[in-house]
Amino acid sequence: AAAASLDFGQVDLPGPTGEANTLSLAPRGRVLCLGPDAETLLAQTIQALAAGNAVLAVAPGAPAALSALTSKGLPLAAIDGRPDP
């Protein structure tokens, strides 16, 4: 529902002196989703995919948490683990 509610068209923003200000959302390419839990990772992944991005998801249990999406042929890679800073 959150991904479906995103407005990807131009949004007019108010300006203090009457100038035209617009906000546009655009895909950014590959996005890293880090969870930290399965529910949050799924929400991040769905929102990133809905915005037109490819996703690299890294979290404990990520392949299992995203198995329903990885079988759909989406631009998604899921890695089980935790990044080591």
mmCIF file as gemmi writes it, N, C-alpha and C atoms, coordinates in Angstrom:
data_model
loop_
_atom_site.group_PDB
_atom_site.id
_atom_site.type_symbol
_atom_site.label_atom_id
_atom_site.label_alt_id
_atom_site.label_comp_id
_atom_site.label_asym_id
_atom_site.label_entity_id
_atom_site.label_seq_id
_atom_site.pdbx_PDB_ins_code
_atom_site.Cartn_x
_atom_site.Cartn_y
_atom_site.Cartn_z
_atom_site.occupancy
_atom_site.B_iso_or_equiv
_atom_site.pdbx_formal_charge
_atom_site.auth_seq_id
_atom_site.auth_asym_id
_atom_site.pdbx_PDB_model_num
ATOM 1 N N . ALA Axp A 1 ? 0.828 -1.187 0 1 0 ? 1 A 1
ATOM 2 C CA . ALA Axp A 1 ? 0 0 0 1 0 ? 1 A 1
ATOM 3 C C . ALA Axp A 1 ? 0.876 1.255 0 1 0 ? 1 A 1
ATOM 4 N N . ALA Axp A 2 ? 1.99 1.212 0.764 1 0 ? 2 A 1
ATOM 5 C CA . ALA Axp A 2 ? 2.868 2.386 0.832 1 0 ? 2 A 1
ATOM 6 C C . ALA Axp A 2 ? 3.511 2.653 -0.519 1 0 ? 2 A 1
ATOM 7 N N . ALA Axp A 3 ? 3.94 1.606 -1.193 1 0 ? 3 A 1
ATOM 8 C CA . ALA Axp A 3 ? 4.577 1.785 -2.5 1 0 ? 3 A 1
ATOM 9 C C . ALA Axp A 3 ? 3.571 2.281 -3.532 1 0 ? 3 A 1
ATOM 10 N N . ALA Axp A 4 ? 2.357 1.783 -3.47 1 0 ? 4 A 1
ATOM 11 C CA . ALA Axp A 4 ? 1.335 2.183 -4.432 1 0 ? 4 A 1
ATOM 12 C C . ALA Axp A 4 ? 0.907 3.631 -4.23 1 0 ? 4 A 1
ATOM 13 N N . SER Axp A 5 ? 1.085 4.154 -3.02 1 0 ? 5 A 1
ATOM 14 C CA . SER Axp A 5 ? 0.639 5.518 -2.746 1 0 ? 5 A 1
ATOM 15 C C . SER Axp A 5 ? 1.673 6.577 -3.13 1 0 ? 5 A 1
ATOM 16 N N . LEU Axp A 6 ? 2.876 6.161 -3.547 1 0 ? 6 A 1
ATOM 17 C CA . LEU Axp A 6 ? 3.887 7.138 -3.951 1 0 ? 6 A 1
ATOM 18 C C . LEU Axp A 6 ? 3.47 7.836 -5.24 1 0 ? 6 A 1
ATOM 19 N N . ASP Axp A 7 ? 3.592 9.147 -5.258 1 0 ? 7 A 1
ATOM 20 C CA . ASP Axp A 7 ? 3.27 9.941 -6.44 1 0 ? 7 A 1
ATOM 21 C C . ASP Axp A 7 ? 4.565 10.247 -7.175 1 0 ? 7 A 1
ATOM 22 N N . PHE Axp A 8 ? 4.737 9.694 -8.379 1 0 ? 8 A 1
ATOM 23 C CA . PHE Axp A 8 ? 5.962 9.89 -9.132 1 0 ? 8 A 1
ATOM 24 C C . PHE Axp A 8 ? 5.861 11.035 -10.137 1 0 ? 8 A 1
ATOM 25 N N . GLY Axp A 9 ? 4.758 11.734 -10.134 1 0 ? 9 A 1
ATOM 26 C CA . GLY Axp A 9 ? 4.632 12.913 -10.992 1 0 ? 9 A 1
ATOM 27 C C . GLY Axp A 9 ? 5.241 14.114 -10.297 1 0 ? 9 A 1
ATOM 28 N N . GLN Axp A 10 ? 5.25 15.231 -10.982 1 0 ? 10 A 1
ATOM 29 C CA . GLN Axp A 10 ? 5.765 16.452 -10.376 1 0 ? 10 A 1
ATOM 30 C C . GLN Axp A 10 ? 4.791 16.973 -9.333 1 0 ? 10 A 1
ATOM 31 N N . VAL Axp A 11 ? 5.338 17.434 -8.222 1 0 ? 11 A 1
ATOM 32 C CA . VAL Axp A 11 ? 4.544 17.998 -7.141 1 0 ? 11 A 1
ATOM 33 C C . VAL Axp A 11 ? 4.936 19.465 -7.01 1 0 ? 11 A 1
ATOM 34 N N . ASP Axp A 12 ? 3.96 20.338 -7.06 1 0 ? 12 A 1
ATOM 35 C CA . ASP Axp A 12 ? 4.222 21.763 -6.88 1 0 ? 12 A 1
ATOM 36 C C . ASP Axp A 12 ? 4.393 22.063 -5.403 1 0 ? 12 A 1
ATOM 37 N N . LEU Axp A 13 ? 5.493 22.739 -5.068 1 0 ? 13 A 1
ATOM 38 C CA . LEU Axp A 13 ? 5.775 23.118 -3.692 1 0 ? 13 A 1
ATOM 39 C C . LEU Axp A 13 ? 5.584 24.617 -3.541 1 0 ? 13 A 1
ATOM 40 N N . PRO Axp A 14 ? 5.106 25.053 -2.393 1 0 ? 14 A 1
ATOM 41 C CA . PRO Axp A 14 ? 4.908 26.489 -2.194 1 0 ? 14 A 1
ATOM 42 C C . PRO Axp A 14 ? 6.253 27.208 -2.087 1 0 ? 14 A 1
ATOM 43 N N . GLY Axp A 15 ? 6.312 28.398 -2.625 1 0 ? 15 A 1
ATOM 44 C CA . GLY Axp A 15 ? 7.513 29.218 -2.54 1 0 ? 15 A 1
ATOM 45 C C . GLY Axp A 15 ? 7.209 30.502 -1.799 1 0 ? 15 A 1
ATOM 46 N N . PRO Axp A 16 ? 8.155 30.99 -1 1 0 ? 16 A 1
ATOM 47 C CA . PRO Axp A 16 ? 7.878 32.181 -0.197 1 0 ? 16 A 1
ATOM 48 C C . PRO Axp A 16 ? 7.738 33.456 -1.021 1 0 ? 16 A 1
ATOM 49 N N . THR Axp A 17 ? 8.305 33.497 -2.224 1 0 ? 17 A 1
ATOM 50 C CA . THR Axp A 17 ? 8.241 34.73 -3.015 1 0 ? 17 A 1
ATOM 51 C C . THR Axp A 17 ? 7.502 34.535 -4.327 1 0 ? 17 A 1
ATOM 52 N N . GLY Axp A 18 ? 6.791 33.413 -4.461 1 0 ? 18 A 1
ATOM 53 C CA . GLY Axp A 18 ? 5.994 33.197 -5.652 1 0 ? 18 A 1
ATOM 54 C C . GLY Axp A 18 ? 6.702 32.461 -6.772 1 0 ? 18 A 1
ATOM 55 N N . GLU Axp A 19 ? 7.975 32.086 -6.592 1 0 ? 19 A 1
ATOM 56 C CA . GLU Axp A 19 ? 8.659 31.346 -7.657 1 0 ? 19 A 1
ATOM 57 C C . GLU Axp A 19 ? 8.079 29.937 -7.756 1 0 ? 19 A 1
ATOM 58 N N . ALA Axp A 20 ? 8.334 29.289 -8.872 1 0 ? 20 A 1
ATOM 59 C CA . ALA Axp A 20 ? 7.838 27.926 -9.093 1 0 ? 20 A 1
ATOM 60 C C . ALA Axp A 20 ? 8.848 26.922 -8.542 1 0 ? 20 A 1
ATOM 61 N N . ASN Axp A 21 ? 8.414 26.09 -7.613 1 0 ? 21 A 1
ATOM 62 C CA . ASN Axp A 21 ? 9.231 25.018 -7.054 1 0 ? 21 A 1
ATOM 63 C C . ASN Axp A 21 ? 8.513 23.697 -7.296 1 0 ? 21 A 1
ATOM 64 N N . THR Axp A 22 ? 9.209 22.747 -7.889 1 0 ? 22 A 1
ATOM 65 C CA . THR Axp A 22 ? 8.602 21.444 -8.127 1 0 ? 22 A 1
ATOM 66 C C . THR Axp A 22 ? 9.522 20.352 -7.603 1 0 ? 22 A 1
ATOM 67 N N . LEU Axp A 23 ? 8.911 19.264 -7.18 1 0 ? 23 A 1
ATOM 68 C CA . LEU Axp A 23 ? 9.614 18.086 -6.694 1 0 ? 23 A 1
ATOM 69 C C . LEU Axp A 23 ? 9.283 16.935 -7.632 1 0 ? 23 A 1
ATOM 70 N N . SER Axp A 24 ? 10.299 16.245 -8.107 1 0 ? 24 A 1
ATOM 71 C CA . SER Axp A 24 ? 10.104 15.075 -8.962 1 0 ? 24 A 1
ATOM 72 C C . SER Axp A 24 ? 10.871 13.899 -8.384 1 0 ? 24 A 1
ATOM 73 N N . LEU Axp A 25 ? 10.256 12.733 -8.348 1 0 ? 25 A 1
ATOM 74 C CA . LEU Axp A 25 ? 10.924 11.517 -7.896 1 0 ? 25 A 1
ATOM 75 C C . LEU Axp A 25 ? 11.366 10.733 -9.124 1 0 ? 25 A 1
ATOM 76 N N . ALA Axp A 26 ? 12.579 10.18 -9.062 1 0 ? 26 A 1
ATOM 77 C CA . ALA Axp A 26 ? 13.116 9.413 -10.184 1 0 ? 26 A 1
ATOM 78 C C . ALA Axp A 26 ? 13.922 8.238 -9.649 1 0 ? 26 A 1
ATOM 79 N N . PRO Axp A 27 ? 13.968 7.127 -10.398 1 0 ? 27 A 1
ATOM 80 C CA . PRO Axp A 27 ? 14.78 5.99 -9.97 1 0 ? 27 A 1
ATOM 81 C C . PRO Axp A 27 ? 16.247 6.39 -9.842 1 0 ? 27 A 1
ATOM 82 N N . ARG Axp A 28 ? 16.951 5.761 -8.93 1 0 ? 28 A 1
ATOM 83 C CA . ARG Axp A 28 ? 18.347 6.08 -8.689 1 0 ? 28 A 1
ATOM 84 C C . ARG Axp A 28 ? 19.304 4.968 -9.117 1 0 ? 28 A 1
ATOM 85 N N . GLY Axp A 29 ? 18.785 3.905 -9.685 1 0 ? 29 A 1
ATOM 86 C CA . GLY Axp A 29 ? 19.665 2.803 -10.099 1 0 ? 29 A 1
ATOM 87 C C . GLY Axp A 29 ? 19.56 1.652 -9.13 1 0 ? 29 A 1
ATOM 88 N N . ARG Axp A 30 ? 20.699 1.171 -8.622 1 0 ? 30 A 1
ATOM 89 C CA . ARG Axp A 30 ? 20.697 0.062 -7.671 1 0 ? 30 A 1
ATOM 90 C C . ARG Axp A 30 ? 20.654 0.624 -6.259 1 0 ? 30 A 1
ATOM 91 N N . VAL Axp A 31 ? 19.762 0.056 -5.43 1 0 ? 31 A 1
ATOM 92 C CA . VAL Axp A 31 ? 19.561 0.514 -4.063 1 0 ? 31 A 1
ATOM 93 C C . VAL Axp A 31 ? 19.93 -0.618 -3.111 1 0 ? 31 A 1
ATOM 94 N N . LEU Axp A 32 ? 20.623 -0.283 -2.028 1 0 ? 32 A 1
ATOM 95 C CA . LEU Axp A 32 ? 20.996 -1.246 -0.999 1 0 ? 32 A 1
ATOM 96 C C . LEU Axp A 32 ? 19.974 -1.197 0.119 1 0 ? 32 A 1
ATOM 97 N N . CYS Axp A 33 ? 19.335 -2.325 0.39 1 0 ? 33 A 1
ATOM 98 C CA . CYS Axp A 33 ? 18.369 -2.438 1.491 1 0 ? 33 A 1
ATOM 99 C C . CYS Axp A 33 ? 18.983 -3.332 2.566 1 0 ? 33 A 1
ATOM 100 N N . LEU Axp A 34 ? 19.002 -2.839 3.819 1 0 ? 34 A 1
ATOM 101 C CA . LEU Axp A 34 ? 19.685 -3.554 4.894 1 0 ? 34 A 1
ATOM 102 C C . LEU Axp A 34 ? 18.777 -4.016 6.024 1 0 ? 34 A 1
ATOM 103 N N . GLY Axp A 35 ? 17.49 -3.909 5.892 1 0 ? 35 A 1
ATOM 104 C CA . GLY Axp A 35 ? 16.598 -4.455 6.921 1 0 ? 35 A 1
ATOM 105 C C . GLY Axp A 35 ? 16.373 -3.51 8.078 1 0 ? 35 A 1
ATOM 106 N N . PRO Axp A 36 ? 16.635 -3.858 9.288 1 0 ? 36 A 1
ATOM 107 C CA . PRO Axp A 36 ? 17.425 -4.945 9.843 1 0 ? 36 A 1
ATOM 108 C C . PRO Axp A 36 ? 16.668 -6.247 10.065 1 0 ? 36 A 1
ATOM 109 N N . ASP Axp A 37 ? 15.324 -6.212 10.08 1 0 ? 37 A 1
ATOM 110 C CA . ASP Axp A 37 ? 14.557 -7.449 10.249 1 0 ? 37 A 1
ATOM 111 C C . ASP Axp A 37 ? 13.821 -7.762 8.941 1 0 ? 37 A 1
ATOM 112 N N . ALA Axp A 38 ? 13.233 -8.947 8.869 1 0 ? 38 A 1
ATOM 113 C CA . ALA Axp A 38 ? 12.598 -9.411 7.627 1 0 ? 38 A 1
ATOM 114 C C . ALA Axp A 38 ? 11.452 -8.501 7.184 1 0 ? 38 A 1
ATOM 115 N N . GLU Axp A 39 ? 10.645 -8.043 8.117 1 0 ? 39 A 1
ATOM 116 C CA . GLU Axp A 39 ? 9.492 -7.193 7.77 1 0 ? 39 A 1
ATOM 117 C C . GLU Axp A 39 ? 9.953 -5.851 7.196 1 0 ? 39 A 1
ATOM 118 N N . THR Axp A 40 ? 10.938 -5.247 7.824 1 0 ? 40 A 1
ATOM 119 C CA . THR Axp A 40 ? 11.467 -3.97 7.352 1 0 ? 40 A 1
ATOM 120 C C . THR Axp A 40 ? 12.163 -4.138 6.006 1 0 ? 40 A 1
ATOM 121 N N . LEU Axp A 41 ? 12.92 -5.228 5.853 1 0 ? 41 A 1
ATOM 122 C CA . LEU Axp A 41 ? 13.609 -5.504 4.599 1 0 ? 41 A 1
ATOM 123 C C . LEU Axp A 41 ? 12.615 -5.66 3.453 1 0 ? 41 A 1
ATOM 124 N N . LEU Axp A 42 ? 11.523 -6.357 3.694 1 0 ? 42 A 1
ATOM 125 C CA . LEU Axp A 42 ? 10.498 -6.526 2.665 1 0 ? 42 A 1
ATOM 126 C C . LEU Axp A 42 ? 9.874 -5.189 2.29 1 0 ? 42 A 1
ATOM 127 N N . ALA Axp A 43 ? 9.568 -4.354 3.272 1 0 ? 43 A 1
ATOM 128 C CA . ALA Axp A 43 ? 8.983 -3.038 2.988 1 0 ? 43 A 1
ATOM 129 C C . ALA Axp A 43 ? 9.95 -2.164 2.197 1 0 ? 43 A 1
ATOM 130 N N . GLN Axp A 44 ? 11.233 -2.148 2.596 1 0 ? 44 A 1
ATOM 131 C CA . GLN Axp A 44 ? 12.236 -1.356 1.875 1 0 ? 44 A 1
ATOM 132 C C . GLN Axp A 44 ? 12.366 -1.832 0.427 1 0 ? 44 A 1
ATOM 133 N N . THR Axp A 45 ? 12.387 -3.147 0.252 1 0 ? 45 A 1
ATOM 134 C CA . THR Axp A 45 ? 12.57 -3.727 -1.077 1 0 ? 45 A 1
ATOM 135 C C . THR Axp A 45 ? 11.395 -3.399 -1.986 1 0 ? 45 A 1
ATOM 136 N N . ILE Axp A 46 ? 10.185 -3.537 -1.486 1 0 ? 46 A 1
ATOM 137 C CA . ILE Axp A 46 ? 8.996 -3.24 -2.286 1 0 ? 46 A 1
ATOM 138 C C . ILE Axp A 46 ? 8.977 -1.767 -2.695 1 0 ? 46 A 1
ATOM 139 N N . GLN Axp A 47 ? 9.302 -0.883 -1.769 1 0 ? 47 A 1
ATOM 140 C CA . GLN Axp A 47 ? 9.297 0.546 -2.089 1 0 ? 47 A 1
ATOM 141 C C . GLN Axp A 47 ? 10.38 0.891 -3.099 1 0 ? 47 A 1
ATOM 142 N N . ALA Axp A 48 ? 11.56 0.29 -2.968 1 0 ? 48 A 1
ATOM 143 C CA . ALA Axp A 48 ? 12.639 0.558 -3.922 1 0 ? 48 A 1
ATOM 144 C C . ALA Axp A 48 ? 12.292 0.026 -5.31 1 0 ? 48 A 1
ATOM 145 N N . LEU Axp A 49 ? 11.714 -1.171 -5.38 1 0 ? 49 A 1
ATOM 146 C CA . LEU Axp A 49 ? 11.304 -1.731 -6.672 1 0 ? 49 A 1
ATOM 147 C C . LEU Axp A 49 ? 10.192 -0.899 -7.303 1 0 ? 49 A 1
ATOM 148 N N . ALA Axp A 50 ? 9.242 -0.45 -6.482 1 0 ? 50 A 1
ATOM 149 C CA . ALA Axp A 50 ? 8.128 0.353 -6.997 1 0 ? 50 A 1
ATOM 150 C C . ALA Axp A 50 ? 8.617 1.676 -7.57 1 0 ? 50 A 1
ATOM 151 N N . ALA Axp A 51 ? 9.741 2.168 -7.059 1 0 ? 51 A 1
ATOM 152 C CA . ALA Axp A 51 ? 10.301 3.425 -7.555 1 0 ? 51 A 1
ATOM 153 C C . ALA Axp A 51 ? 11.146 3.217 -8.808 1 0 ? 51 A 1
ATOM 154 N N . GLY Axp A 52 ? 11.24 1.973 -9.282 1 0 ? 52 A 1
ATOM 155 C CA . GLY Axp A 52 ? 11.959 1.7 -10.516 1 0 ? 52 A 1
ATOM 156 C C . GLY Axp A 52 ? 13.424 1.365 -10.336 1 0 ? 52 A 1
ATOM 157 N N . ASN Axp A 53 ? 13.831 1.064 -9.114 1 0 ? 53 A 1
ATOM 158 C CA . ASN Axp A 53 ? 15.224 0.75 -8.83 1 0 ? 53 A 1
ATOM 159 C C . ASN Axp A 53 ? 15.477 -0.75 -8.85 1 0 ? 53 A 1
ATOM 160 N N . ALA Axp A 54 ? 16.723 -1.133 -9.077 1 0 ? 54 A 1
ATOM 161 C CA . ALA Axp A 54 ? 17.17 -2.5 -8.833 1 0 ? 54 A 1
ATOM 162 C C . ALA Axp A 54 ? 17.56 -2.557 -7.357 1 0 ? 54 A 1
ATOM 163 N N . VAL Axp A 55 ? 17.482 -3.742 -6.749 1 0 ? 55 A 1
ATOM 164 C CA . VAL Axp A 55 ? 17.698 -3.85 -5.31 1 0 ? 55 A 1
ATOM 165 C C . VAL Axp A 55 ? 18.742 -4.907 -4.99 1 0 ? 55 A 1
ATOM 166 N N . LEU Axp A 56 ? 19.653 -4.567 -4.077 1 0 ? 56 A 1
ATOM 167 C CA . LEU Axp A 56 ? 20.533 -5.519 -3.431 1 0 ? 56 A 1
ATOM 168 C C . LEU Axp A 56 ? 20.126 -5.529 -1.968 1 0 ? 56 A 1
ATOM 169 N N . ALA Axp A 57 ? 19.583 -6.644 -1.502 1 0 ? 57 A 1
ATOM 170 C CA . ALA Axp A 57 ? 19.101 -6.77 -0.128 1 0 ? 57 A 1
ATOM 171 C C . ALA Axp A 57 ? 20.072 -7.647 0.648 1 0 ? 57 A 1
ATOM 172 N N . VAL Axp A 58 ? 20.609 -7.108 1.748 1 0 ? 58 A 1
ATOM 173 C CA . VAL Axp A 58 ? 21.554 -7.837 2.58 1 0 ? 58 A 1
ATOM 174 C C . VAL Axp A 58 ? 21.039 -7.81 4.011 1 0 ? 58 A 1
ATOM 175 N N . ALA Axp A 59 ? 20.715 -8.97 4.552 1 0 ? 59 A 1
ATOM 176 C CA . ALA Axp A 59 ? 20.243 -9.083 5.934 1 0 ? 59 A 1
ATOM 177 C C . ALA Axp A 59 ? 20.2 -10.558 6.3 1 0 ? 59 A 1
ATOM 178 N N . PRO Axp A 60 ? 20.221 -10.861 7.592 1 0 ? 60 A 1
ATOM 179 C CA . PRO Axp A 60 ? 20.066 -12.25 7.992 1 0 ? 60 A 1
ATOM 180 C C . PRO Axp A 60 ? 18.708 -12.789 7.51 1 0 ? 60 A 1
ATOM 181 N N . GLY Axp A 61 ? 18.721 -13.873 6.77 1 0 ? 61 A 1
ATOM 182 C CA . GLY Axp A 61 ? 17.484 -14.466 6.265 1 0 ? 61 A 1
ATOM 183 C C . GLY Axp A 61 ? 16.883 -13.763 5.066 1 0 ? 61 A 1
ATOM 184 N N . ALA Axp A 62 ? 17.626 -12.914 4.407 1 0 ? 62 A 1
ATOM 185 C CA . ALA Axp A 62 ? 17.095 -12.139 3.278 1 0 ? 62 A 1
ATOM 186 C C . ALA Axp A 62 ? 16.551 -13.018 2.145 1 0 ? 62 A 1
ATOM 187 N N . PRO Axp A 63 ? 17.256 -14.075 1.709 1 0 ? 63 A 1
ATOM 188 C CA . PRO Axp A 63 ? 16.702 -14.895 0.622 1 0 ? 63 A 1
ATOM 189 C C . PRO Axp A 63 ? 15.339 -15.493 0.962 1 0 ? 63 A 1
ATOM 190 N N . ALA Axp A 64 ? 15.171 -15.949 2.194 1 0 ? 64 A 1
ATOM 191 C CA . ALA Axp A 64 ? 13.881 -16.524 2.601 1 0 ? 64 A 1
ATOM 192 C C . ALA Axp A 64 ? 12.812 -15.443 2.709 1 0 ? 64 A 1
ATOM 193 N N . ALA Axp A 65 ? 13.177 -14.285 3.263 1 0 ? 65 A 1
ATOM 194 C CA . ALA Axp A 65 ? 12.21 -13.201 3.453 1 0 ? 65 A 1
ATOM 195 C C . ALA Axp A 65 ? 11.713 -12.642 2.128 1 0 ? 65 A 1
ATOM 196 N N . LEU Axp A 66 ? 12.558 -12.704 1.098 1 0 ? 66 A 1
ATOM 197 C CA . LEU Axp A 66 ? 12.207 -12.113 -0.195 1 0 ? 66 A 1
ATOM 198 C C . LEU Axp A 66 ? 11.949 -13.164 -1.271 1 0 ? 66 A 1
ATOM 199 N N . SER Axp A 67 ? 11.757 -14.417 -0.872 1 0 ? 67 A 1
ATOM 200 C CA . SER Axp A 67 ? 11.608 -15.504 -1.85 1 0 ? 67 A 1
ATOM 201 C C . SER Axp A 67 ? 10.422 -15.287 -2.787 1 0 ? 67 A 1
ATOM 202 N N . ALA Axp A 68 ? 9.341 -14.696 -2.292 1 0 ? 68 A 1
ATOM 203 C CA . ALA Axp A 68 ? 8.18 -14.453 -3.157 1 0 ? 68 A 1
ATOM 204 C C . ALA Axp A 68 ? 8.502 -13.442 -4.247 1 0 ? 68 A 1
ATOM 205 N N . LEU Axp A 69 ? 9.426 -12.533 -3.988 1 0 ? 69 A 1
ATOM 206 C CA . LEU Axp A 69 ? 9.787 -11.521 -4.98 1 0 ? 69 A 1
ATOM 207 C C . LEU Axp A 69 ? 10.882 -12.004 -5.919 1 0 ? 69 A 1
ATOM 208 N N . THR Axp A 70 ? 11.834 -12.782 -5.399 1 0 ? 70 A 1
ATOM 209 C CA . THR Axp A 70 ? 12.953 -13.213 -6.233 1 0 ? 70 A 1
ATOM 210 C C . THR Axp A 70 ? 12.496 -14.167 -7.335 1 0 ? 70 A 1
ATOM 211 N N . SER Axp A 71 ? 11.401 -14.861 -7.131 1 0 ? 71 A 1
ATOM 212 C CA . SER Axp A 71 ? 10.905 -15.792 -8.152 1 0 ? 71 A 1
ATOM 213 C C . SER Axp A 71 ? 10.129 -15.085 -9.263 1 0 ? 71 A 1
ATOM 214 N N . LYS Axp A 72 ? 9.912 -13.785 -9.152 1 0 ? 72 A 1
ATOM 215 C CA . LYS Axp A 72 ? 9.119 -13.026 -10.127 1 0 ? 72 A 1
ATOM 216 C C . LYS Axp A 72 ? 9.953 -12.427 -11.249 1 0 ? 72 A 1
ATOM 217 N N . GLY Axp A 73 ? 11.27 -12.627 -11.229 1 0 ? 73 A 1
ATOM 218 C CA . GLY Axp A 73 ? 12.116 -12.06 -12.273 1 0 ? 73 A 1
ATOM 219 C C . GLY Axp A 73 ? 12.375 -10.57 -12.116 1 0 ? 73 A 1
ATOM 220 N N . LEU Axp A 74 ? 12.231 -10.064 -10.917 1 0 ? 74 A 1
ATOM 221 C CA . LEU Axp A 74 ? 12.477 -8.64 -10.65 1 0 ? 74 A 1
ATOM 222 C C . LEU Axp A 74 ? 13.977 -8.392 -10.528 1 0 ? 74 A 1
ATOM 223 N N . PRO Axp A 75 ? 14.427 -7.148 -10.721 1 0 ? 75 A 1
ATOM 224 C CA . PRO Axp A 75 ? 15.85 -6.83 -10.575 1 0 ? 75 A 1
ATOM 225 C C . PRO Axp A 75 ? 16.231 -6.797 -9.094 1 0 ? 75 A 1
ATOM 226 N N . LEU Axp A 76 ? 16.382 -7.987 -8.511 1 0 ? 76 A 1
ATOM 227 C CA . LEU Axp A 76 ? 16.56 -8.129 -7.073 1 0 ? 76 A 1
ATOM 228 C C . LEU Axp A 76 ? 17.567 -9.229 -6.777 1 0 ? 76 A 1
ATOM 229 N N . ALA Axp A 77 ? 18.542 -8.926 -5.931 1 0 ? 77 A 1
ATOM 230 C CA . ALA Axp A 77 ? 19.475 -9.921 -5.429 1 0 ? 77 A 1
ATOM 231 C C . ALA Axp A 77 ? 19.403 -9.881 -3.897 1 0 ? 77 A 1
ATOM 232 N N . ALA Axp A 78 ? 19.254 -11.059 -3.277 1 0 ? 78 A 1
ATOM 233 C CA . ALA Axp A 78 ? 19.146 -11.161 -1.828 1 0 ? 78 A 1
ATOM 234 C C . ALA Axp A 78 ? 20.317 -11.971 -1.289 1 0 ? 78 A 1
ATOM 235 N N . ILE Axp A 79 ? 21.027 -11.409 -0.326 1 0 ? 79 A 1
ATOM 236 C CA . ILE Axp A 79 ? 22.184 -12.06 0.26 1 0 ? 79 A 1
ATOM 237 C C . ILE Axp A 79 ? 21.942 -12.239 1.759 1 0 ? 79 A 1
ATOM 238 N N . ASP Axp A 80 ? 22.176 -13.461 2.24 1 0 ? 80 A 1
ATOM 239 C CA . ASP Axp A 80 ? 22.033 -13.762 3.665 1 0 ? 80 A 1
ATOM 240 C C . ASP Axp A 80 ? 23.293 -13.328 4.372 1 0 ? 80 A 1
ATOM 241 N N . GLY Axp A 81 ? 23.174 -12.388 5.289 1 0 ? 81 A 1
ATOM 242 C CA . GLY Axp A 81 ? 24.331 -11.931 6.044 1 0 ? 81 A 1
ATOM 243 C C . GLY Axp A 81 ? 24.124 -10.551 6.605 1 0 ? 81 A 1
ATOM 244 N N . ARG Axp A 82 ? 25.19 -10.044 7.163 1 0 ? 82 A 1
ATOM 245 C CA . ARG Axp A 82 ? 25.159 -8.715 7.756 1 0 ? 82 A 1
ATOM 246 C C . ARG Axp A 82 ? 26.422 -7.992 7.3 1 0 ? 82 A 1
ATOM 247 N N . PRO Axp A 83 ? 26.313 -6.772 6.816 1 0 ? 83 A 1
ATOM 248 C CA . PRO Axp A 83 ? 27.516 -6.064 6.373 1 0 ? 83 A 1
ATOM 249 C C . PRO Axp A 83 ? 28.453 -5.788 7.557 1 0 ? 83 A 1
ATOM 250 N N . ASP Axp A 84 ? 29.73 -5.903 7.306 1 0 ? 84 A 1
ATOM 251 C CA . ASP Axp A 84 ? 30.729 -5.611 8.323 1 0 ? 84 A 1
ATOM 252 C C . ASP Axp A 84 ? 31.365 -4.269 7.995 1 0 ? 84 A 1
ATOM 253 N N . PRO Axp A 85 ? 31.021 -3.243 8.777 1 0 ? 85 A 1
ATOM 254 C CA . PRO Axp A 85 ? 31.537 -1.908 8.475 1 0 ? 85 A 1
ATOM 255 C C . PRO Axp A 85 ? 33.034 -1.882 8.562 1 0 ? 85 A 1
